[in-house]
Amino acid sequence: MSQEIELKLLVDANAREKIMQLCQSLAKGAEHDTLHLRNSYFDTADLRLRQHDMGLRIRQHDDEREQTIKLAGEVLGGMHTRPEYNAVVTSDTPDLTLFEEDIWPDDFPLFDINRELEEIFATDFTRHRWHIPSAEGRIELVYDEGVIRAGEHERAIAEIEIEVQQGDIADAYKMARRLITRVNARLGSLSKAARGYLLAGKTVLEPFTHAHFVPQEPNDGVGIGLYRALTYALQYWQHNDACLAEMPSVRAVAGITDGIRLSKVVLQQLAALEVDVSDHILRLEQMLGHLGWLSRYDGLTELTAEDGAYHRALKQHPKLYEAILEQQEHAVQLELVQSLSIRDDYQLTLLELGALCHQQPRHEEIAELPLKQWAAQRLREDWQGVIDAFAKEGELKPEYYLKQLPLLQSSLQLGYCVGYLFDEEDREQFRAPWQDMMRGIREIMALKLLREAIKDNEDSQPDRLLNWQQVQLESLLYALEHSRKAALKQEPYWLS
C-alpha cells in the first residue's frame, strides 16, 4: 500500500505554454519525462464501489497495465490523501482478488462485486512529469492534459498534481502558491474519477445545506479538536465550491457562505488561544461582505415560497407579487460569486487554511487541555453573551432582533464544533428554541422587505396591505417572544 498525498490544481488548457514554462521553473532543472496514459474506471451497475468511496481503474502505458484501488480518503485545502493499492495485470478487465484480503471493509461482497464489474468511463491524457528533490524524499510535479470519455460525452482534462513522496508538504504548498498566482490555478476537490462519474451520469453533485456536529473525542487536546472542526468547515466549504463550479446555484452559494462562517468561528477560537490567524479572519470577513446579498434573497424567497406563510395572501395581489418575484431574481448575484471564487486571494485562502490544518500550530499551554473541559468553559462564556443580549426586560424591537442575529448565529455554529461531546437530547432541547429564534429573526427581514415592496408598488390598496404586513409582524414578534422566554429557561447542555 502507498498513501497518496497530493495537491490537485485545475488550470486553463489555453494557457498551456505558460503552464509548461512555470512547471519547468519550479522543477529547477529536474528531469522531465512525458507519458501517454489511458485509464479505464470500473464499478458495478449499481455503483457499489462508489458507495464505499472506492475508485478502481486499470492504467495502460505502452504495453504495461496496472490496476489500482483507491480507498476512502479526504480532501483538505486541495490536498488529497487516500490509501492506494496496486497490482500488475495483463488483462483489460480488473480482478479484485489480486489485492490484499485485509484492505476490504467487513462484510464487503468481494466476489459478487468482482463478477459484476464493468467500465463506467475512461480517461486519455498526456502526463508531463518532473521529480523534484524535497527533504528526505521528493515531490512529483505533473501536468495532465487530455479528456475524460463516457459514452458519447467528453470533458477536458487540464490539471496539475503535486504529489508528496516522502518530501516536505510545505514545499508542495509553496509550489501551489506559485501556480495560483502565476497561472490562475484553482484548487480541485474533485478527482478525475469523481468527474468521470458525473460525466457518465452515474452521480449527482448536490450542495451541502445543513452542517452536522463534528465528531469529537472528549479527551483529545483542544488543538486537535479545533483543527478537526476547521477541517470539517473547510471540507464543507470546498464541496459547495465544487458544486458552484459544476452547476452554479444559490444553494451552492449558501453552502459556501455557511462553510466560510463556520471556518471563521473556529479561527476565532484559535485566535483566542494565541494562534496567529488574524489575516485569515480578515479575509473571510471580506468574502462574507461579497455574499451579503444572500440575506435579501432569502427574505424574498420566504415571501414567495409556495409552502410559506405569505404566498397565498400575496398571490391575491398580482402586481405586488410579480414585483417581489422580480426583486428576488435581481437579488441573485451568482456571477459575482463565480468571479470571487476564481480570484487569487480566494484560492490562496483555501490553500492556506488547508496548510494550517496540516501544520496545526498551537499554544503549548493549551495543547494538552482536555477538549471537553475547554468546550464546557468556552460554551458557557460564549452563550453568556447571547443570554445577556436577549434577556432584556420588555418586548424587543424588530431592529434589535436583526442586530443580534450574527451573535446568535455564531454561537449556534460554535455548538456544531464541540456540541458532539455532550448529551444529544440535552443539546437538542437547549438549541431548539434558539434555532426557532434565528428562523424568526430571518423572517423579520422578509417582512421588512415586504413593507418596502408595498410602498414601492402601485397598488390600489397600500394602506390595507401595510396594515396586513404590520399584523404579520406583530404575530411574528409574539412568537419570537415565546421562543425567547423558552430559550432563556433552558438548562445549558454543557452543565449536564
C-alpha positions in Angstrom: 0.0 0.0 0.0 1.1 3.6 -0.6 -0.5 6.7 0.9 -1.3 9.1 -1.8 -0.8 12.7 -0.6 -1.2 15.3 -3.4 -2.4 18.7 -4.2 -4.7 19.0 -7.2 -5.0 22.2 -9.2 -7.2 23.0 -12.2 -5.8 25.2 -14.9 -6.8 26.7 -18.2 -5.9 24.5 -21.1 -5.4 27.6 -23.3 -2.5 28.7 -21.0 -0.5 25.5 -21.8 2.7 27.3 -22.8 2.8 29.5 -19.7 2.0 26.5 -17.5 4.8 24.4 -19.0 7.3 27.2 -18.5 6.3 27.7 -14.9 6.5 23.9 -14.2 10.0 23.9 -15.7 10.9 26.8 -13.5 9.5 25.1 -10.4 11.4 21.9 -11.3 14.7 23.7 -11.2 16.4 21.5 -13.7 14.9 18.2 -12.5 14.5 15.6 -15.2 11.3 15.8 -17.3 9.5 12.9 -19.0 6.3 12.5 -20.9 3.8 9.6 -20.7 0.6 8.8 -22.6 -1.8 7.2 -20.2 -5.2 5.6 -20.7 -7.2 4.8 -17.6 -10.4 2.7 -17.6 -12.6 3.1 -14.5 -14.7 0.2 -13.3 -17.7 -0.3 -11.0 -20.9 -2.3 -10.8 -24.0 -1.1 -12.5 -25.4 -0.1 -9.1 -22.1 1.6 -8.1 -21.2 -0.5 -5.1 -17.6 0.6 -5.2 -18.6 4.2 -5.3 -20.9 3.7 -2.3 -17.8 2.6 -0.3 -15.9 5.7 -1.7 -13.6 3.5 -3.6 -12.2 4.1 -7.1 -11.0 1.2 -9.3 -9.0 1.6 -12.5 -6.7 -0.1 -14.9 -3.9 2.2 -16.2 -2.3 1.4 -19.5 1.1 2.8 -20.5 2.5 1.3 -23.7 2.0 -2.4 -23.3 2.0 -2.3 -19.5 -1.1 -2.5 -17.4 -1.6 -1.9 -13.7 -4.9 -2.0 -11.7 -5.3 0.4 -8.7 -7.9 0.6 -6.0 -8.1 3.9 -4.0 -10.0 3.7 -0.7 -11.8 6.4 1.2 -9.7 9.4 1.9 -10.1 13.1 2.5 -9.6 16.4 0.6 -8.4 19.4 2.5 -7.4 22.7 1.0 -6.7 20.9 -2.3 -4.6 18.2 -0.6 -5.9 14.8 -1.4 -5.0 11.9 0.9 -6.1 8.4 0.0 -4.8 4.8 0.6 -3.8 3.3 -2.7 -3.1 -0.4 -3.7 -1.7 -1.6 -7.0 -1.3 -4.8 -8.8 0.2 -5.6 -12.2 -2.3 -7.2 -14.7 -2.3 -8.5 -18.2 -6.0 -8.2 -18.9 -8.2 -5.2 -19.7 -10.6 -6.4 -17.0 -9.7 -5.9 -13.3 -9.6 -8.7 -10.7 -10.2 -7.6 -7.1 -8.8 -10.8 -5.7 -5.3 -9.7 -6.7 -5.3 -7.1 -3.9 -4.5 -8.0 -0.3 -7.5 -9.5 1.5 -7.3 -7.2 4.6 -8.0 -4.0 2.8 -11.7 -4.6 2.4 -14.4 -3.5 4.9 -16.2 -6.1 7.0 -19.0 -7.9 5.0 -17.7 -6.5 1.7 -19.1 -8.7 -1.0 -15.8 -9.1 -2.9 -16.7 -11.9 -5.2 -20.1 -10.6 -6.1 -18.7 -7.2 -7.0 -15.8 -8.8 -8.9 -18.2 -10.7 -11.2 -20.3 -7.6 -11.9 -17.6 -5.1 -12.8 -18.0 -3.0 -16.0 -16.2 0.0 -17.5 -18.0 3.2 -16.5 -15.7 5.8 -18.2 -12.2 6.3 -19.3 -9.5 9.0 -19.3 -7.0 9.5 -22.1 -4.3 12.1 -21.4 -0.6 13.1 -21.7 1.3 13.4 -18.5 4.3 15.8 -18.2 6.2 14.8 -15.1 9.1 16.2 -13.0 10.7 14.6 -9.9 11.9 17.3 -7.6 14.1 16.6 -4.5 12.5 17.6 -1.2 13.6 16.8 2.3 14.3 13.1 2.6 12.3 12.3 -0.5 10.9 14.1 -3.5 7.8 15.8 -4.9 6.3 14.6 -8.2 5.0 17.5 -10.2 2.7 16.6 -13.1 0.7 18.4 -15.7 -2.0 16.3 -17.3 -3.8 17.3 -20.5 -6.4 15.2 -22.3 -10.0 14.1 -22.0 -12.5 12.1 -19.9 -14.9 10.0 -22.0 -18.1 8.4 -21.0 -20.1 7.0 -23.9 -20.6 9.9 -26.4 -19.7 12.5 -23.8 -16.3 14.1 -23.3 -14.8 16.5 -20.8 -11.4 18.2 -21.0 -8.6 17.4 -18.5 -6.2 20.3 -17.7 -4.8 19.9 -14.2 -1.6 19.9 -12.1 -0.9 17.4 -9.4 1.8 17.9 -6.8 2.4 14.6 -5.1 4.4 14.4 -1.9 6.6 11.3 -2.0 8.3 11.4 1.5 9.1 15.0 0.8 8.2 18.2 2.7 4.5 19.1 2.4 5.5 22.7 2.9 7.4 22.6 -0.4 4.2 21.3 -2.1 2.2 24.3 -0.8 4.9 26.7 -1.9 4.6 25.3 -5.5 0.8 25.6 -5.3 1.0 29.2 -4.3 3.2 30.0 -7.3 0.8 28.2 -9.6 -2.2 30.1 -8.2 -0.6 33.5 -8.5 1.2 33.0 -11.8 -1.2 30.9 -14.0 -4.5 31.4 -12.1 -4.7 27.7 -11.0 -7.7 26.7 -8.9 -7.8 24.1 -6.1 -9.6 21.0 -7.3 -11.6 18.9 -4.8 -13.0 16.5 -7.4 -10.7 13.7 -8.7 -10.7 12.6 -12.3 -12.8 9.6 -11.1 -15.4 11.9 -9.5 -15.7 14.0 -12.6 -15.9 10.8 -14.7 -18.9 9.5 -12.7 -20.6 12.9 -13.1 -19.9 12.8 -16.9 -21.3 9.3 -17.1 -24.5 10.5 -15.3 -23.9 8.0 -12.5 -23.7 10.5 -9.7 -25.1 14.0 -9.0 -23.2 16.7 -7.1 -25.5 18.2 -4.5 -24.7 21.2 -2.3 -24.4 20.7 1.5 -27.1 22.8 3.0 -27.0 21.8 6.7 -24.0 21.4 8.9 -23.6 18.4 11.2 -21.9 18.2 14.6 -18.2 17.5 14.3 -17.4 14.0 15.8 -15.0 14.9 18.7 -13.2 12.9 21.4 -13.6 14.3 24.9 -10.0 13.6 26.0 -8.4 15.0 22.9 -6.4 18.2 23.3 -8.1 21.5 22.5 -5.8 22.0 19.5 -6.7 18.6 18.0 -10.4 19.3 18.4 -10.3 22.8 16.9 -8.3 21.7 13.9 -10.7 18.8 13.4 -13.5 21.3 13.4 -11.6 23.6 10.9 -11.1 20.6 8.7 -14.8 19.9 8.6 -15.6 23.5 7.9 -13.1 23.7 5.1 -14.3 20.4 3.5 -17.9 21.7 3.8 -16.9 25.0 2.0 -14.9 23.2 -0.7 -17.7 20.7 -1.5 -20.0 23.6 -2.1 -17.3 25.5 -4.1 -17.1 22.4 -6.4 -20.9 22.5 -6.7 -20.7 26.2 -7.7 -18.1 25.4 -10.4 -20.1 22.4 -11.8 -23.6 23.8 -11.7 -23.9 27.4 -10.3 -26.9 27.8 -7.9 -27.9 29.9 -4.9 -27.9 26.7 -2.8 -24.2 26.3 -3.6 -23.5 29.9 -2.6 -25.5 29.4 0.6 -23.3 26.4 1.4 -20.1 28.3 0.7 -21.3 31.1 3.0 -22.0 28.6 5.8 -18.6 27.0 5.3 -16.9 30.3 5.5 -18.8 31.4 8.6 -18.0 28.1 10.3 -14.4 28.4 9.4 -14.4 31.9 10.8 -15.9 30.7 14.1 -13.1 28.1 14.5 -10.4 30.6 13.6 -11.7 33.0 16.3 -11.3 30.2 18.9 -7.8 29.6 17.7 -7.1 33.4 17.8 -8.3 33.5 21.5 -5.7 30.8 22.2 -2.9 32.9 20.8 -2.6 31.2 17.4 -1.9 33.9 14.8 -4.8 33.6 12.3 -5.9 37.3 12.2 -5.1 37.6 8.5 -7.3 34.6 7.7 -10.2 36.0 9.7 -9.9 39.3 7.9 -10.0 37.6 4.5 -13.1 35.6 5.5 -14.9 38.7 6.7 -14.1 40.4 3.3 -15.5 37.4 1.5 -18.7 37.4 3.6 -19.1 41.0 2.5 -19.4 39.9 -1.1 -22.0 37.3 -0.1 -24.3 39.7 1.8 -27.0 39.6 -1.0 -28.0 36.2 0.2 -29.9 37.6 3.2 -32.0 39.7 0.9 -32.6 36.8 -1.4 -33.6 34.5 1.5 -36.1 37.1 2.7 -37.7 37.5 -0.6 -37.8 33.7 -1.0 -39.6 33.5 2.3 -42.3 35.7 0.8 -42.7 33.7 -2.4 -42.2 30.1 -1.2 -45.4 28.1 -2.1 -45.3 26.4 1.3 -44.6 29.6 3.2 -46.8 31.7 5.4 -47.2 34.6 2.9 -47.5 33.1 -0.6 -51.3 32.6 -0.7 -52.1 36.1 0.6 -49.6 37.8 -1.8 -50.9 35.9 -4.8 -54.2 37.9 -4.3 -52.2 41.0 -5.3 -50.6 40.1 -8.7 -48.7 43.3 -9.2 -47.1 43.2 -5.8 -46.3 39.5 -6.1 -44.7 40.0 -9.5 -42.7 42.9 -8.2 -41.4 40.7 -5.3 -40.5 37.9 -7.8 -38.6 40.4 -9.9 -36.7 41.7 -6.9 -35.9 38.1 -5.9 -34.5 37.4 -9.4 -32.4 40.6 -9.4 -31.1 39.9 -5.9 -29.2 36.8 -7.2 -25.5 37.6 -7.9 -24.1 34.3 -9.0 -21.7 35.8 -11.5 -20.2 38.0 -8.6 -19.6 34.8 -6.5 -18.2 32.9 -9.5 -15.8 35.8 -10.1 -14.8 35.8 -6.5 -14.2 32.1 -6.4 -11.5 32.2 -9.1 -9.6 35.2 -7.6 -6.1 34.5 -6.3 -7.0 35.7 -2.8 -9.9 33.3 -2.5 -7.9 30.4 -3.8 -4.9 31.2 -1.6 -7.2 31.4 1.4 -8.5 27.9 0.7 -4.9 26.7 0.2 -3.5 28.3 3.3 -6.3 27.1 5.6 -5.6 23.6 4.3 -1.9 24.1 5.1 -3.0 25.4 8.6 -4.9 22.1 9.2 -1.8 20.1 8.3 0.6 22.2 10.3 -1.7 22.6 13.3 0.1 25.4 15.2 -1.0 25.7 18.8 -0.1 27.4 22.0 1.8 24.9 24.2 -0.1 25.7 27.4 -3.4 24.6 26.0 -2.2 21.7 23.8 -3.0 19.0 26.3 -6.0 20.6 28.0 -8.9 18.1 27.6 -11.3 19.3 24.9 -14.5 18.6 26.8 -13.3 20.6 29.7 -12.4 23.6 27.5 -15.6 23.2 25.5 -17.8 23.5 28.5 -16.0 26.6 29.7 -16.0 28.2 26.2 -19.7 27.5 25.6 -20.6 29.0 28.9 -18.6 32.2 28.1 -19.9 32.4 24.6 -23.6 31.8 25.4 -23.5 34.2 28.3 -23.1 37.0 25.7 -26.2 35.7 23.8 -28.2 35.4 27.0 -27.2 39.0 28.1 -28.3 40.2 24.6 -31.7 38.5 24.8 -32.5 38.8 28.5 -33.5 42.5 28.3 -36.8 43.5 30.0 -39.8 44.1 27.9 -40.6 43.2 24.3 -37.7 43.5 21.9 -38.0 45.6 18.7 -37.5 44.1 15.3 -34.4 46.2 14.7 -32.9 44.8 17.9 -33.5 41.2 16.9 -31.9 41.8 13.5 -28.8 43.4 15.1 -28.3 40.3 17.4 -28.6 37.7 14.6 -24.9 37.4 13.8 -24.2 36.8 17.5 -26.8 34.1 17.8 -25.7 32.5 14.5 -22.0 32.4 15.6 -22.9 30.8 18.9 -25.0 28.1 17.3 -22.1 27.4 14.9 -19.7 27.0 17.8 -22.1 24.3 19.0 -21.5 22.4 15.8 -17.8 22.4 16.5 -17.9 21.0 20.0 -21.5 20.1 20.9 -21.0 16.4 19.9 -19.1 16.0 23.2 -22.3 16.4 25.2 -25.6 14.5 25.6 -27.6 14.7 22.4 -31.0 15.0 24.0 -29.9 17.8 26.3 -28.1 19.5 23.5 -31.1 19.5 21.1 -33.5 20.6 23.8 -31.3 23.6 24.6 -30.7 24.6 20.9 -34.3 24.2 19.6 -35.8 27.5 20.9 -32.7 29.4 19.9 -32.9 27.9 16.4 -36.6 28.9 16.3 -35.5 32.4 17.2 -32.9 32.5 14.4 -35.5 31.5 11.9 -37.9 34.1 13.3 -35.3 36.8 13.0 -34.7 36.0 9.4 -38.5 36.2 8.9 -38.4 39.7 10.3 -36.1 40.6 7.3 -38.7 39.1 5.0 -41.4 41.3 6.4 -39.2 44.3 6.3 -38.6 43.7 2.6 -42.4 43.2 2.1 -43.1 46.6 3.6 -40.6 48.2 1.2 -42.2 46.4 -1.7 -45.7 47.5 -0.7 -44.5 51.2 -0.5 -42.8 51.0 -3.9 -45.6 49.2 -5.7 -48.5 51.0 -7.4 -51.3 49.0 -5.7 -54.8 50.4 -5.1 -54.8 49.2 -1.5 -51.4 50.2 0.0 -52.9 51.1 3.4 -54.7 47.8 3.7 -51.5 45.9 2.7 -49.4 47.8 5.1 -51.8 47.1 7.9 -51.8 43.4 7.0 -48.0 43.4 7.0 -48.0 45.0 10.4 -50.3 42.4 11.8 -48.0 39.7 10.4 -45.0 41.4 12.1 -46.8 41.6 15.4 -47.8 38.0 15.2 -44.2 37.0 14.5 -42.9 39.2 17.3 -45.3 37.4 19.7 -44.0 34.0 18.6 -40.4 35.3 19.0 -41.2 36.5 22.5 -42.5 33.0 23.3 -39.3 31.4 21.9 -37.1 33.9 23.7 -38.7 33.1 27.1 -38.4 29.4 26.4 -34.8 29.7 25.3 -33.8 31.7 28.4 -35.3 28.9 30.6 -33.3 26.1 29.1 -30.6 24.3 31.1 -27.3 24.6 29.3 -26.4 21.2 27.9 -22.7 21.6 28.8 -23.6 21.5 32.5 -25.2 18.1 32.4 
